[in-house]
């Protein structure tokens, strides 16, 4: 088990839940890394008979255990980007009664949720459960570039190189937190880096 | 009264200035000697002659230069104007509202001729004379919201209303107090206000939302909001904060009167007829401390408000580091005399500075 208790925050910050089986005609489960544990926890033979699991291992090894659940379809992708065309196809084919389960890092859940919203599914109808890394997907407000899996505050934008601080303000559409220049009022004065939740 | 449009800049050499007339009509936002959040809404049904409340969409001496500044911002960053696909009808509603209001309120500056769906719009200050078909996007050089808000001062947030909630689904945002439309677009009322300290706990946003959801066609509302800006910079965007942030450190006792500006937003709220969307114009007025303090009542009051503002708010509004410098300057204009209630300058009845 690798569950993390997020501290209370502002109202734009997403609150992740805990997966539970819901009645549906088809179940799409998307997870990365330890998110697989949440799938293992929620799986029932009834769910799995109509289930499509998409897992991005990120160096973890859950393939055998997921396979043993005997889902209708199981796909392991090398990265979220590689899995995306498949996710879009499945969402595009979705009918009434499709249930969506997202588990793993905030970056994975956020991106898959944005994709499901683009397919017309309200965010409130999507189940989520955080597992694994607490790294954040950050958008630089200046250059708009995304830096994935940010664990420290401040950090360096992987696109424009500015030193950025980590905000809790979150956009579901972009699936990222906002990052803002940390030394704009005192060039070169970069506070010491620490963990986001330190 | 004819308006003389200033030729001025809101960047680089900052030649922006307020005339005596502009100072007289400046919307000073403090009705008493202290400030705390409130749902300070009132009906937007005109106001004293030549005040910023008089017309539905105030046009003042800064109009032409502000529109040039907006065009510069949009050239540099087109993401400042966005509209989600379902908001096009609301854009037409807004275009109609502004064209009808301006042509009725300022007939010497704007004309609207309508023959069914065939419309002709004349904007004299900007030299525009366009004919187009209402509700046909292909007949305008931009989408309807962008077209008309390139010709109207202030930012515009266009809010969709569904599920008893307001959603920031379109906007033109180039004169903002440090928030990003590109980041906030698609958020609901509570989400885009999430970073504001204190007000959520005070229940401000719950009450404000309830009020706004019930705004009816033909019954617009308004309120004032404020912050501080060093230099008359309209585009205090997060996008460009790494460029303008450093300007906050350039204040000195010698230049503060000229450089430090009170930034006031006249926020109005209109229900739109076809889309049932709500448009939220956020009009920015800037005034240098040295001009404000020339009005005795405002000088006294500004000192007291800045002095007594809770640290959290001064931090959120971005002037906590400059507050001591501001207070040194402003204290010269506070002789301790009482002030009359309300926002108006009351120049005839308020005593001159006694020190």
Boltz contact constraints between the chains, C-beta under 6 A:
constraints:
  - contact:
      token1: [A, 10]
      token2: [B, 194]
      max_distance: 6.0
  - contact:
      token1: [A, 11]
      token2: [B, 190]
      max_distance: 6.0
  - contact:
      token1: [A, 11]
      token2: [B, 191]
      max_distance: 6.0
  - contact:
      token1: [A, 11]
      token2: [B, 194]
      max_distance: 6.0
  - contact:
      token1: [A, 12]
      token2: [B, 191]
      max_distance: 6.0
  - contact:
      token1: [A, 12]
      token2: [B, 194]
      max_distance: 6.0
  - contact:
      token1: [A, 141]
      token2: [B, 180]
      max_distance: 6.0
  - contact:
      token1: [A, 141]
      token2: [B, 238]
      max_distance: 6.0
  - contact:
      token1: [A, 142]
      token2: [B, 242]
      max_distance: 6.0
  - contact:
      token1: [A, 162]
      token2: [B, 242]
      max_distance: 6.0
  - contact:
      token1: [A, 169]
      token2: [B, 195]
      max_distance: 6.0
  - contact:
      token1: [A, 171]
      token2: [B, 183]
      max_distance: 6.0
  - contact:
      token1: [A, 173]
      token2: [B, 186]
      max_distance: 6.0
  - contact:
      token1: [A, 178]
      token2: [B, 183]
      max_distance: 6.0
  - contact:
      token1: [A, 181]
      token2: [B, 241]
      max_distance: 6.0
  - contact:
      token1: [A, 181]
      token2: [B, 242]
      max_distance: 6.0
  - contact:
      token1: [A, 184]
      token2: [B, 241]
      max_distance: 6.0
  - contact:
      token1: [A, 184]
      token2: [B, 242]
      max_distance: 6.0
  - contact:
      token1: [A, 184]
      token2: [B, 245]
      max_distance: 6.0
  - contact:
      token1: [A, 185]
      token2: [B, 245]
      max_distance: 6.0
  - contact:
      token1: [A, 185]
      token2: [B, 248]
      max_distance: 6.0
  - contact:
      token1: [A, 185]
      token2: [B, 249]
      max_distance: 6.0
